[in-house]
Amino acid sequence: MPKDPIVFTFFLIFTGAAVLATVAMFARQSLLVAYIALGVLLGPWGSGMVQDPAIFKEVAHIGIIFLLFLLGLDLQPQELLRTLKQSTTVTFVSALLFAMIGFAIGWAFGFNPRENLLIGAAAMLSSTILGVKLLPTTTLHHQRMGAIIISILLLQDLIAIVVLLILKGHGQGDTPYYELALVLLYLPALGLFAYGVARYLLLALLSRFDKIQEYIFLLAIGWCLGMAQLAGALGLSKEIGAFIAGVALATSPIALFIVQSLKPLRDFFLVMFFFTLGASFKLDMVGQVILPASLLAAALLLLKPVIFRYLLRAFGETDKLSGEVGVRLGQISEFSLLIAVLALDAAFIGEPASYLIQIATLLTFVVSSYWVVMKYPTPIAVSDELRRD
């Protein structure tokens, strides 16, 4: 055992990521897939070189928080409000259809009604990380597609919060109705608080000390993590708190500088997130649920783009935009992985149902990221024609 196990593990993660990322580039595959594969190879169910990936789980979670903060900085509140009505209808109609698909596949393979409901809930969601990570910054800043994708993902994240609250209440043996009512109260209150602090304090500080880049960097990180902690204390997700923190600063002229300065930090933590995801995966469960998981993944990969495309076209969006949004949202979410794990811990579902969701999610990650990288502009495209940052 090395004298510095943490340093040694970081060496394994980032040196291994560099090697597999090189292989992925030659294989025309998404780098995210390389990070997941590295986790499987080095984790307890692979070579065992990293025995306890849980140590890095909370560290990796910071990457998602920064991702949502930068997402908020990239989104003008006016654009979000303009797409809210459309996005609400599209999100909830599509969520119902995806839930029915997941429930039907679970039922066909003999899972009980409670497990089928959880499989359906997991199927409702698309990946915020893949959706945003594979979206060029120029699209976030200047194009309608970015606002539509972000609005849908945010509403899906709120659905995920409701599901997680229900699981939390089940694990504690009570009902979550009181907690759900508090969420509906706290969410707008948190938004108003963030707006007030940003307008009357943060923007004044940024304006006065805008030439000191180190101060801006520290203030941005402190604001992001502070709002994340506050949201968590109120029963909301930390990701939602970070997003609201970003939106509150989006109107500032310095917002673009903050985005650029935090990108390397975000990418560092996202490598950790996907590595931890792969390292936590139990390979011995694959044989038991590979058939229903593959069927669920295939059904969602095929039907999600079609359903999103149809719904967006019904609202007057162009066929090209609707089709691309559908493909970019055509996978299952990292929140679905969290739902599967927490549902198992709360004894809400059994281990086979939990791993069905996890395997199906990973399969959609691989196929969807490959599909997007090969067909549409992304920051990590393998061809020069499609590479957009």
C-alpha positions as CSV (number, residue, x, y, z in Angstrom):
1,M,0.0,0.0,0.0
2,P,1.4,3.4,-1.0
3,K,2.3,5.8,1.9
4,D,0.0,8.4,0.4
5,P,-3.1,6.5,-0.7
6,I,-5.1,9.6,-1.6
7,V,-2.3,11.0,-3.8
8,F,-1.8,7.5,-5.4
9,T,-5.5,7.3,-6.2
10,F,-5.5,10.7,-7.8
11,F,-2.5,9.5,-9.8
12,L,-4.5,6.5,-11.0
13,I,-7.5,8.5,-11.8
14,F,-6.0,11.3,-13.9
15,T,-3.1,9.4,-15.5
16,G,-5.6,6.6,-16.4
17,A,-8.1,9.1,-17.6
18,A,-5.4,10.6,-19.9
19,V,-4.6,7.2,-21.3
20,L,-8.2,6.1,-21.9
21,A,-9.2,9.6,-23.2
22,T,-6.5,9.1,-25.9
23,V,-8.0,5.8,-26.8
24,A,-11.5,7.3,-26.8
25,M,-10.4,10.0,-29.2
26,F,-9.1,7.5,-31.7
27,A,-12.2,5.3,-31.2
28,R,-14.4,8.4,-31.8
29,Q,-16.1,8.0,-28.4
30,S,-17.1,10.5,-25.8
31,L,-14.6,11.2,-23.1
32,L,-17.3,10.7,-20.5
33,V,-17.4,7.0,-21.5
34,A,-13.6,6.8,-20.9
35,Y,-14.0,8.1,-17.4
36,I,-16.7,5.6,-16.6
37,A,-14.7,2.7,-18.1
38,L,-11.7,3.8,-16.0
39,G,-13.8,3.6,-12.9
40,V,-15.0,0.1,-13.8
41,L,-11.4,-1.0,-14.5
42,L,-9.8,0.4,-11.3
43,G,-12.8,-0.1,-8.9
44,P,-13.5,-2.9,-6.4
45,W,-15.3,-4.9,-9.1
46,G,-12.5,-4.5,-11.6
47,S,-8.8,-4.6,-10.7
48,G,-9.4,-3.4,-7.2
49,M,-6.7,-0.8,-7.3
50,V,-9.2,1.7,-5.9
51,Q,-11.0,-0.1,-3.1
52,D,-13.3,2.6,-1.7
53,P,-14.6,5.0,-4.4
54,A,-17.1,6.3,-1.8
55,I,-14.3,8.5,-0.5
56,F,-14.4,10.5,-3.7
57,K,-18.2,10.6,-4.1
58,E,-18.8,13.8,-2.3
59,V,-15.8,15.4,-4.0
60,A,-17.1,14.3,-7.3
61,H,-20.5,15.8,-6.5
62,I,-19.0,19.3,-6.4
63,G,-18.5,19.0,-10.2
64,I,-22.2,18.8,-10.7
65,I,-22.7,21.8,-8.4
66,F,-20.2,23.9,-10.4
67,L,-21.8,22.7,-13.7
68,L,-25.2,24.0,-12.6
69,F,-23.7,27.3,-11.4
70,L,-22.0,27.9,-14.8
71,L,-25.2,26.9,-16.5
72,G,-27.1,29.6,-14.5
73,L,-24.5,32.1,-15.4
74,D,-25.0,31.3,-19.1
75,L,-28.7,31.7,-19.0
76,Q,-30.5,35.0,-19.1
77,P,-33.6,34.9,-16.8
78,Q,-35.7,36.7,-19.5
79,E,-35.1,33.8,-21.9
80,L,-36.0,31.2,-19.3
81,L,-39.3,32.9,-18.6
82,R,-40.1,33.1,-22.3
83,T,-39.7,29.3,-22.7
84,L,-41.3,28.4,-19.4
85,K,-44.9,27.7,-20.6
86,Q,-43.6,25.6,-23.5
87,S,-41.0,23.8,-21.5
88,T,-43.5,23.0,-18.7
89,T,-45.9,21.3,-21.1
90,V,-43.2,19.4,-23.0
91,T,-41.5,18.3,-19.8
92,F,-44.6,16.9,-18.0
93,V,-46.2,15.3,-21.0
94,S,-42.9,13.6,-22.0
95,A,-42.3,12.6,-18.4
96,L,-45.6,10.8,-18.3
97,L,-44.9,8.9,-21.5
98,F,-41.4,7.9,-20.4
99,A,-42.7,6.7,-17.1
100,M,-45.3,4.6,-18.9
101,I,-42.5,3.0,-21.0
102,G,-40.4,2.2,-17.9
103,F,-43.4,0.9,-16.0
104,A,-44.4,-1.4,-18.9
105,I,-40.9,-2.9,-19.3
106,G,-40.6,-3.5,-15.5
107,W,-44.0,-5.1,-15.5
108,A,-43.1,-7.3,-18.5
109,F,-40.1,-8.7,-16.6
110,G,-42.0,-9.5,-13.4
111,F,-41.0,-6.7,-11.1
112,N,-43.5,-5.6,-8.5
113,P,-45.7,-2.5,-8.8
114,R,-43.6,-0.4,-6.5
115,E,-40.4,-1.3,-8.4
116,N,-42.2,-0.6,-11.7
117,L,-43.1,2.9,-10.4
118,L,-39.4,3.6,-9.6
119,I,-38.3,2.3,-12.9
120,G,-40.8,4.6,-14.6
121,A,-39.7,7.6,-12.4
122,A,-36.1,7.0,-13.4
123,A,-37.0,6.8,-17.1
124,M,-38.6,10.3,-16.9
125,L,-35.3,12.1,-16.5
126,S,-32.6,13.1,-18.9
127,S,-29.0,13.8,-18.0
128,T,-28.2,17.3,-17.0
129,I,-24.4,16.6,-17.2
130,L,-24.5,15.1,-20.7
131,G,-27.1,17.7,-21.9
132,V,-25.0,20.6,-20.8
133,K,-21.5,19.2,-21.2
134,L,-22.1,18.3,-24.8
135,L,-23.7,21.7,-25.6
136,P,-21.4,24.4,-27.0
137,T,-21.1,27.5,-24.9
138,T,-22.2,29.7,-27.9
139,T,-25.5,27.7,-28.0
140,L,-26.0,28.4,-24.3
141,H,-25.3,32.1,-24.7
142,H,-27.1,33.0,-28.0
143,Q,-29.4,30.3,-29.2
144,R,-32.9,29.3,-28.4
145,M,-32.0,25.6,-28.3
146,G,-29.9,26.2,-25.1
147,A,-32.7,27.9,-23.3
148,I,-35.2,25.1,-24.2
149,I,-32.8,22.3,-23.1
150,I,-31.9,24.0,-19.9
151,S,-35.6,24.7,-19.0
152,I,-36.6,21.1,-19.6
153,L,-33.6,19.8,-17.6
154,L,-34.4,22.1,-14.7
155,L,-38.0,21.0,-14.5
156,Q,-36.9,17.4,-14.7
157,D,-34.6,18.1,-11.8
158,L,-37.5,19.4,-9.8
159,I,-39.4,16.1,-10.5
160,A,-36.3,14.3,-9.3
161,I,-36.3,16.3,-6.0
162,V,-40.0,15.2,-5.4
163,V,-39.1,11.6,-6.0
164,L,-36.1,11.8,-3.7
165,L,-38.3,13.4,-1.0
166,I,-40.8,10.5,-1.3
167,L,-38.0,8.0,-0.9
168,K,-36.7,10.0,2.1
169,G,-40.1,9.9,3.8
170,H,-40.4,6.1,3.1
171,G,-37.0,5.5,4.6
172,Q,-38.0,7.4,7.7
173,G,-41.4,5.6,7.9
174,D,-43.5,8.8,7.4
175,T,-45.1,10.8,4.6
176,P,-43.2,13.6,2.8
177,Y,-46.2,15.9,2.2
178,Y,-45.1,18.5,4.7
179,E,-41.6,18.5,3.2
180,L,-43.0,18.9,-0.3
181,A,-45.1,21.9,0.8
182,L,-42.0,23.4,2.2
183,V,-40.1,22.9,-1.1
184,L,-42.9,24.8,-3.0
185,L,-42.5,27.6,-0.4
186,Y,-38.7,27.7,-0.2
187,L,-37.9,27.6,-3.9
188,P,-39.3,31.1,-4.8
189,A,-38.0,32.4,-1.5
190,L,-34.5,31.2,-2.3
191,G,-34.8,32.8,-5.8
192,L,-35.8,36.2,-4.3
193,F,-33.0,36.0,-1.7
194,A,-30.4,35.3,-4.4
195,Y,-31.7,38.1,-6.5
196,G,-31.6,40.6,-3.6
197,V,-28.0,39.6,-2.5
198,A,-26.7,39.6,-6.1
199,R,-28.2,43.0,-7.0
200,Y,-27.4,45.0,-3.8
201,L,-24.2,43.3,-2.7
202,L,-22.4,41.1,-5.1
203,L,-22.7,43.2,-8.2
204,A,-21.5,46.2,-6.3
205,L,-18.4,44.3,-5.1
206,L,-17.7,42.9,-8.5
207,S,-18.0,46.3,-10.0
208,R,-15.6,47.8,-7.5
209,F,-13.0,45.1,-7.6
210,D,-13.4,43.8,-11.2
211,K,-9.6,44.2,-11.9
212,I,-8.6,41.8,-9.2
213,Q,-9.2,38.4,-10.8
214,E,-8.3,36.3,-7.8
215,Y,-11.0,38.1,-5.7
216,I,-13.6,37.6,-8.4
217,F,-12.7,33.9,-8.6
218,L,-13.0,33.5,-4.8
219,L,-16.2,35.5,-4.6
220,A,-17.8,33.4,-7.3
221,I,-16.9,30.1,-5.7
222,G,-18.0,31.3,-2.3
223,W,-21.4,32.5,-3.7
224,C,-21.9,29.2,-5.6
225,L,-21.2,26.9,-2.6
226,G,-22.9,29.1,-0.1
227,M,-26.2,29.0,-2.1
228,A,-25.8,25.3,-2.6
229,Q,-25.5,24.8,1.1
230,L,-28.4,27.0,1.8
231,A,-30.6,25.1,-0.7
232,G,-29.6,21.8,0.9
233,A,-30.5,23.1,4.4
234,L,-33.9,24.1,3.1
235,G,-34.6,20.6,1.7
236,L,-33.9,21.6,-1.9
237,S,-31.1,20.0,-4.0
238,K,-27.7,21.7,-3.8
239,E,-27.7,21.7,-7.6
240,I,-30.8,23.9,-7.7
241,G,-29.2,26.3,-5.2
242,A,-26.0,26.6,-7.4
243,F,-28.1,27.2,-10.5
244,I,-30.1,30.0,-8.8
245,A,-26.8,31.5,-7.7
246,G,-25.6,31.5,-11.3
247,V,-28.9,33.0,-12.7
248,A,-28.7,35.8,-10.1
249,L,-25.3,36.9,-11.5
250,A,-26.1,36.2,-15.2
251,T,-27.0,39.9,-16.0
252,S,-23.6,41.0,-14.7
253,P,-21.0,42.0,-17.4
254,I,-18.4,39.9,-15.5
255,A,-20.5,36.7,-15.8
256,L,-18.6,35.5,-19.0
257,F,-15.3,35.9,-17.2
258,I,-16.5,33.9,-14.3
259,V,-17.6,31.1,-16.7
260,Q,-14.3,31.0,-18.3
261,S,-12.3,31.0,-15.1
262,L,-14.3,28.2,-13.5
263,K,-14.4,25.8,-16.4
264,P,-11.1,24.0,-15.5
265,L,-12.3,23.5,-11.9
266,R,-15.6,22.1,-13.2
267,D,-13.9,19.7,-15.5
268,F,-11.6,18.4,-12.8
269,F,-14.5,17.5,-10.5
270,L,-16.5,16.0,-13.4
271,V,-13.7,13.6,-14.1
272,M,-14.0,12.5,-10.5
273,F,-17.8,12.2,-10.8
274,F,-17.8,9.8,-13.8
275,F,-14.9,7.8,-12.4
276,T,-16.7,7.3,-9.1
277,L,-19.8,6.3,-11.1
278,G,-17.9,3.5,-12.8
279,A,-16.0,2.4,-9.7
280,S,-19.2,1.9,-7.7
281,F,-20.7,-0.4,-10.3
282,K,-21.2,-4.1,-9.4
283,L,-20.2,-6.3,-12.3
284,D,-21.8,-9.4,-10.9
285,M,-25.2,-7.9,-11.3
286,V,-24.9,-7.5,-15.0
287,G,-26.0,-11.1,-15.9
288,Q,-29.2,-10.9,-13.8
289,V,-30.6,-7.7,-15.4
290,I,-28.8,-7.2,-18.7
291,L,-31.9,-8.1,-20.8
292,P,-34.5,-5.8,-19.2
293,A,-31.8,-3.1,-18.8
294,S,-30.9,-3.3,-22.5
295,L,-34.5,-3.2,-23.5
296,L,-35.2,-0.2,-21.3
297,A,-32.2,1.6,-22.6
298,A,-33.0,0.8,-26.3
299,A,-36.6,1.9,-25.9
300,L,-35.7,5.2,-24.4
301,L,-32.9,5.9,-26.8
302,L,-35.3,5.4,-29.7
303,L,-38.4,6.9,-28.3
304,K,-37.2,9.9,-26.3
305,P,-35.9,11.8,-29.4
306,V,-39.1,11.0,-31.2
307,I,-41.4,12.2,-28.4
308,F,-39.4,15.4,-27.7
309,R,-39.3,16.2,-31.4
310,Y,-43.1,15.7,-31.8
311,L,-43.9,17.8,-28.7
312,L,-41.6,20.7,-29.6
313,R,-42.9,20.8,-33.2
314,A,-46.4,21.0,-31.8
315,F,-45.2,24.3,-30.2
316,G,-44.0,25.6,-33.5
317,E,-40.3,24.8,-33.2
318,T,-38.4,23.9,-36.4
319,D,-37.9,20.3,-37.3
320,K,-34.1,20.7,-37.1
321,L,-34.1,22.2,-33.7
322,S,-36.7,19.8,-32.3
323,G,-34.8,16.8,-33.6
324,E,-31.5,17.9,-32.2
325,V,-33.0,18.7,-28.8
326,G,-34.6,15.2,-28.7
327,V,-31.3,13.5,-29.4
328,R,-29.4,15.6,-26.8
329,L,-32.0,14.6,-24.2
330,G,-32.3,11.0,-25.3
331,Q,-30.6,9.3,-22.3
332,I,-31.5,8.6,-18.7
333,S,-30.2,10.9,-15.9
334,E,-27.5,10.8,-13.3
335,F,-30.4,11.6,-10.9
336,S,-31.9,8.3,-11.9
337,L,-28.7,6.6,-10.6
338,L,-29.2,8.5,-7.3
339,I,-32.8,7.5,-7.1
340,A,-31.9,3.8,-7.7
341,V,-29.3,3.8,-4.9
342,L,-31.5,5.6,-2.4
343,A,-34.5,3.5,-3.2
344,L,-32.4,0.4,-2.5
345,D,-31.1,1.8,0.7
346,A,-34.6,2.7,1.9
347,A,-35.8,-0.9,1.0
348,F,-38.3,0.6,-1.5
349,I,-37.0,-1.7,-4.2
350,G,-34.9,-4.8,-4.5
351,E,-31.3,-5.0,-5.7
352,P,-32.2,-6.3,-9.2
353,A,-34.6,-3.4,-9.9
354,S,-31.9,-0.9,-8.6
355,Y,-29.3,-2.4,-10.9
356,L,-31.6,-2.5,-13.8
357,I,-31.9,1.3,-13.6
358,Q,-28.2,1.7,-13.1
359,I,-27.2,-0.5,-16.0
360,A,-29.8,1.0,-18.3
361,T,-28.6,4.5,-17.4
362,L,-25.0,3.7,-18.2
363,L,-26.0,2.1,-21.5
364,T,-27.8,5.3,-22.5
365,F,-24.9,7.4,-21.4
366,V,-22.6,5.5,-23.7
367,V,-24.9,5.4,-26.8
368,S,-26.3,8.9,-26.4
369,S,-23.0,10.6,-25.9
370,Y,-21.6,8.8,-28.9
371,W,-24.6,9.7,-31.0
372,V,-24.4,13.4,-30.1
373,V,-20.6,13.6,-30.5
374,M,-20.7,12.1,-33.9
375,K,-23.7,14.0,-35.2
376,Y,-23.9,17.5,-33.6
377,P,-21.5,20.3,-32.5
378,T,-20.0,19.6,-29.1
379,P,-16.9,20.9,-27.2
380,I,-15.4,17.4,-27.3
381,A,-16.2,16.4,-30.9
382,V,-13.6,14.3,-32.6
383,S,-14.0,16.1,-36.0
384,D,-12.8,19.7,-36.4
385,E,-16.1,20.5,-38.3
386,L,-18.3,19.7,-35.3
387,R,-16.0,20.9,-32.5
388,R,-17.5,24.0,-30.8
389,D,-16.6,25.3,-27.4
